[in-house]
Amino acid sequence: GLVIDGRTLNIIFQGGLEKKFLALTKHCRSVLCCRSTPLQKSMVVKLVRRQLKVLTLSIGDGANDVSMIQAADVGIGISGQEGMQAVMASDFAISRFKHLKKLLLVHGHWCYARLAKMVMYFFYKNVSYVNLLFWYQFFCGFSGSTMIDYWQMIFFNLFFTSMPPLLFGVLDRDVSAETLLGLPELYRNGQ
């Protein structure tokens, strides 16, 4: 990891040392900016995103972290004594920093699994529906007549498009939370 302060960031950005700074950050798993201005924090995130072409995650707990959270691909706000500005600007909110592990490893894995299943489900639903309409056009001689009543089509889309995502979102958990926390490498397999 790399811990860097505001004075050093000023020297880097004003002296044109961004390339050397990025070469150093390539060897780090995380970069921690302390005692720096909100503008400096967001400039670091934008620089890393633009030059290294990687996904960035920013975590903050106060109003001075809002620009950094908004500049990142994923922003996490921690609600606490410094107010709710970071939480309001973030993608995800947690109450304590210790909940970050569960957010990433458990809920991140479940989100990957649910999205993958839902994409496959939507492809299956649409292919079956379009296939049905395609073969009906042969039956009716390509006259353009509708096969299904308008209300039946609405209920088809209502029940087969909205209900399964709700059920998957609430009930689907391929691996228990305890297993995911015990085996963090399962997160990478989910990707």
N, C-alpha and C positions, 0 to 999 in steps of 0.2 A: 504494500500500500504506500501511498504518497500523501504526506501532510504538507500543505503549503499555505502560507499566510498572504495577507493582502499586499504587503510591501513587495514581496517577491513576485506576485502577479503583476504589479505595476511595472516592475523591471522587465518582465517577460513580454508584456503587451506593448510597452513603449519602446523597448529595445529591439523589437523584431526577432525575438527568440522563440517564436511559436513552434517552429519545426523541431528545435532541440527539446522543447517542453513536450511535444507530442512523441518524440522518440523515447523520452523517459516514461511517459504515461503508457506506452505500448507494453512495457514490462511490468505494469502494475495492475492488480485486480480491482483496486478501488483508489479513488482520489478524493481526499478530504480537504476542503477549503475552509480555513478558519480565519477569523478576523479580517474578512474581506467584504467589500461592498456588494450589494445585490447585483449591480451591473457586472462586476468582475465574475461573480458566480455564474451568471447566465452566459457571459462570454466564454468561459471555460467549457460549458456544456455545448454551446454552439460550435466552438472550435473542434471539439472531439467528435461531435456528430458529423460535421461537414468534412473534415480532413480524413478521419479514420473510417468513416462510413460504418459505424457500429450503432447498436441500440443503446440509449442512455436512460438511466434511472436516477431521478433526483429525489432526495428526501429532505424535508424541511419542517420546521415547527413554528415559524413566525412570519411576520409580514416581510422581513428582509429576504426571505427565501422564495417569494412568489414568482419573481421573474425567472429564477433558476428552475423551478418546478414546471413552469409553462414552456420553457425552452426544451425540456427533455421529452423523450418519447413517452415515458411513463413517469408520472409525478405522484409521489406519496406524501401526504400531509399528516403531521402528527399533531393531534389536538392536545393543548396543554396550557400552561400558564401564560404563554405569549399571545394567546388569542386564537381565533379561528381563520385568519386570513389564508394561511397555508392550506388548511383543509378545504376551504371554499375554492381554491384555485387548482386543487389536485385531482387526479383521476381516482385515487383510492385514499381512504382516510383510516388511520389507526389511532388508538388512544395512547399506546406506549410503543417505544422502539422495539421492545422485546417481541411484539406481535408481528414484526416484519418476516420472521422465519416462517411462521404459519401462513401468512398471506402469500408468500412466494411459493413455498414448497407444497402446501396442501391445496389452497384455493387456486393457485396457478395451474397445478396438475389437473385438478378437476375441470377447470375452464378449458384447457386444451382438449381433454377427452370429450367433454360435452359438445364443444364446437365441431370437432371432427365427426362425431356421430350425427349432429344436426345437419351438417353440410351433405353428408351421404343421404340422410333422410330426405332433404329437399330435392336432391337430384332424383332419387327414386320416385318421389311423389310427382314431380313434374314430368319425368319421362313416362311414367305410367299414364298420366292424364293426357299428354300430347299424343302418345301412341294410340290411346282410345279414340281421340278425335281424328287422327290420321286414317285409321281403318274405317271409321264411320263415313268419311268422305268417299271411299270406294263404294260403300253400300248405297249411299244416296246419290251417286253419280256426280259428285263434285258440284252440287247445287248450292252449297253454302248454307244449307239449313242447319239449325242448331240441334244438337243431339240431346242436350240436357236443358231442362227448364232453368230459368234465371235464378230462382230461389234455391233450387237444388245445388247449383254451382256455388252460390254464396255459402250454403251450409257445408258443402264439401271443403271449401277453403277455410271456413271457420273452424271446423273440427279437425281437419287434417293438417292445418298450418299453424293454428294457435295453441291447441291443446297439447300436442306432443312437446313443443319447446317448454311449456310450463311444467309438464310432468318431468321431463329430463332435467330441467333446472332445479327442481325441488328434490327429486328422488335419486337421480343417477350419481352414484359414487362407486367407481370401479375398484378403488383401493381405500382402505380405511385411513383416517387421518393419522392414527398412531403409526401405521406402517410407513406412510409417506414421510413422517418426521423422523422415523428411525432409519430409513433408507433414502437419503437425499438424492442418490443417483437415479431414482425413478423419475425425477423431474425431467432429466435430459432424455430419458427413453420416451416420455410422453410427447416430446417435441418431434 
